[in-house]
Amino acid sequence: MPNKRLGQHFLIDPNIVRKIVALAAIRPDETVLEIGPGRGALTRMLCERAARVIAIELDRELERRLRETLADCRNLELHQGDALAYPFGSLPERSVVVANLPYNVSSPILFALLEARERFVRMILMLQTEVAQRLASKPGSKDYGVLSVLAQAFADIRVAFRVAPTCFQPPPEVSSSVVHLTMPRRVPVAIPDHAAFTKTVRAAFAHRRKTLINSLRDEGYNAQTILPALETAGLQPEIRAERLSIEQFARLSTALNS
C-alpha cells in the first residue's frame, strides 16, 4: 500500500514511462541517479540504457522488494534512505537525474540537486504542475519567485509534458508535469558569490507585495546601503522582486555584498 505520509504516488502508465526515458536520452556510458524508484516502473528501463543506475528509496519495504524484483539488473545500486542525506557531490561528473519527486519534499530536493549542479549534465523531473510552472516561469509572471531564479541561474529549463492523475496509483489530487533541465558547462550569468546571490534572492521575495527596497530592509539589509546598491545595479527603488531578471539579481547581489 502507498504510504500517504511519504507522499507516494506510483507511476503505472507504461506510455509515460517510455516518454520519460526517451526524454532522458540516456547514453550507454552514463550514470543515472533515480530518486524515489517506488515500485521500479522506470528503474528497469533505465538499467537497460545506462552504464550505472543509483536509486535512492526512503521506504524500507519498497527497497527490499526492489532488491528482489530487480536482482537481475547488475548495474543497479540501491540505497535505502533520505535523498536529502545522500552526498550528491560524490556522483560522477555529467551524471543524469531521473526522478518522480515526492510532492511534499520536491523543493528541498531540487535545491539540494542544484547545490551539486556541477555533477549533472541534465535532470528529468516529475513534479507537481504548480511547481513545474514556478520552475520555468519568467520575470513578471505570478509564478516567478525564488525557485525560478535559483534554478534558471544555473540551468536551462523547459516543461516537457503533463501527466494526468490517472497515470498514478493512487491518483494524486493535482496534475503533474515532467520538466527537463540542462546544466550548461558555462552559465550565461556571472555570479561571483553564490551564497550571497541566494541570500539576496530569498530576501527580495520574502515580502512579495512590498517594493524591493522595503523587502530587503525588512530582511535585515542595512537601509543605508540598499539605495546605493539599487542605483549601482541600475534599478528603480519602487521596483518589485518579480520584475527582476536573473542578470539584475546578480548585479544587485554583487552591489549589496561588495
N, C-alpha and C positions, 0 to 999 in steps of 0.2 A: 504494500500500500504506500502511495506517495506520502511523504512527511510534510504536512502543512507548515510546521514550524520552520522547516528548511526552505520553504517556498518551492517545492518540487512540482514541476510540470514537465512530464516526459514527452519528448518528440516521438510521434508514432507514424507520421506520414512519410513513406519512402521517397516520394517525389521531392519533398522538401529536403530530405537528407541528401539526395543526389544534387539538388541545386546548390546547397551549401558547399559540398565537396567540389563541385565544378567551379564555383566562385573562388574557392581557396587556391585552385590551380597548383596543387602541391607537386613538387618535383621529387624524383626518387632519391635525391641526395639530401633532402631537407628534414629537419627535426620539427615536429608539431607538438605544441602544448595544447592539451584539451582540458578545459576546466569544467567540471560537472558532467562527466560522461553518463551519469544516470544508469539507464539500462543498456547502454552501449549502442544506441541506434547509429551514431556517427563513427564510433570508435573503430569498428572492424574495417569500414571503408577507408578510414584514414590510415590504418595499418597496411592496407593493400597498396597504398600510394607513397607513403613516406619511408625514409630510412629508419626513423625512430619516432615513436609516439610516447609522450609523457602525459599521463592522465591523472588528474587530482580529483578525488571524490571524498566529500566530507562524510557521507553516510557509510558507516561501517558495514552494514548488511549489504548494501549495494556493491561496495568494493569487494566484499567476499564473493558475491555472485559473479561479478565481472571476472574475477580470477578464474572461476570455473568455466564460464561460457566462452571466454577469450583465451583459454590456456594455449591454444594453437598459434596465437599471434606472438611470435618470438621477439618481435621488435617493440613490444608494448611494455612500458614501465608504469605500473600502477602505484599511486601514492594515496594513502588514506590520511585525510587531514584538511585543515582550513587553507584554502588557496591564498588567503591574505598572509599566512605564515610561511608560504613557500618562498625560497630565495630565487626570485625570477632572474636576478642578476647572475646566477650561476649557469643559466642556459647557454647553449652555443650561440654565437653571433648569427644573425639572419634566420632565426627560428620563426615559425609561423604559429599564430594563436588561432584556434578554432574553439569557440565556447558558446554554450547556451547558458548565459549567466543567470543565476537566481535573481529574481526581481528585487528582493529585499536587500541585496548587497552588491548590486551591479555597479553603482557609482564608486564605492570604495575599491572594488577590484579594478575598475577602469583606471582610477588614479594610480593604483599600485603598478599596473602594467605600463602606464605612461612614464612612471618613475624609472622603469627598467627598459625604456624605449630603444636604447642602443642595442639591445639583444634581439630585437624583432625587425623583420622586413615587412610584414603585414599582419593584420588581425581581421578575422571574420567573426563577428559577434552577434548573437541573438539577444535582443534587448526588448524591453517594453517600448512600444512605438513612441510614447511620450519622451522617453529618454533618448531614443534614436534621433528624434526631431531636435532635441536640445543639443545633441552632439554635433549635428550638421548645420544648425541654424546660423544665419548671417547677422551682422550688425543691423539694428533697427527692428528686428523681429522680437515678438514677445517671448519666444523660446530661447533667445540668445542670453547666455549667462556664463557663470564660472566654468561649467563643464565645456561649453562651446569654445571658449577662449583657450583654456589649458590644453584641450585636445587638439584644436586646429593649429596651435602654435608649433606642434611637433608632428602632425600627421595630415595627410590628405584624406578627406572623409566623404563618403557618399552612402546614402541609404539605397541598398540594392533592391530589396523587395519586402513586401509584407507577408506575414504568416497568420492565418486565421486561427482563432482559439480551438477550432475543431481538429487541428493538427496535433494537439497535445492531449495527454491523459494525466490528470483531469484537465478539462479545458479551463484556461485562466479567464478571469473576468475582463481582461483587457486584450487588445491586439498586440502582436509582436512584429518586430522588423529585424531584418538582417542587415548589418552595417559592415562596409568594407573600409578598413583603414590601411593606408600605405604609409610606411615610415621612410621618408626620403633620406638619402645619405647626407644631404646638406639642407637644413631647414632654411626657408626663404627669409625669415626674420631673425636678426641677430639679437640674442638675449644673453647678455654677459653674466647675469646673476639670476639663475632660475628660481632660487628661494625667494629673492626679493620680488621677482615678477609674480610669483604665485601669491605672495602676501598682498601685493598691490591689487591684483585682480579680485581676490576674495574680499578685500576691504571695499573696493569700488562697488561691488554688487551686494554688499551687506544690507544696504537700505535702498532698494530699487526705486522707491518713489522720491528719493531725495536727489538733489544735484550731486555731482561728483565731489565737489569741494566739501559739502556737508557730510557726505557718506565717509569720506576719508578722515575728516576731523573726528566724527563720532567713533571711528575705529582706532583712534589713538595717534594718528599722524599729527605732527606739530602744525598748528594752524598758520604759523608764520612762514612755514616752508612750502605749504601746499600751493598757494597762489603763484609764487615764482616758478615752481615746478610745472604747473599748468602752462604758464607762459612759455617756458623753455620747450615744452612738448608741443606748443602750438595749439593749445586747447582753450576754449572759452570757459569761464568759471561756471556758467549755468548749464553746461552740458551734463547729460546723464550717462552712466556707465554703458547702457545698452547701445549707445550710438558710436562707441569707440571701436575702431578696427584693432586687430592684433598688433599692427605696427605702432599705432598710437599708444596702446597699453605698454608696449616695450619702451617707447620714448619716455612715457610718464614714469614708469618704474625706474628707469635709469636716472631721470631728473630728481625723483624723490629720494633716491638712495645714494646719490653721488656726494 
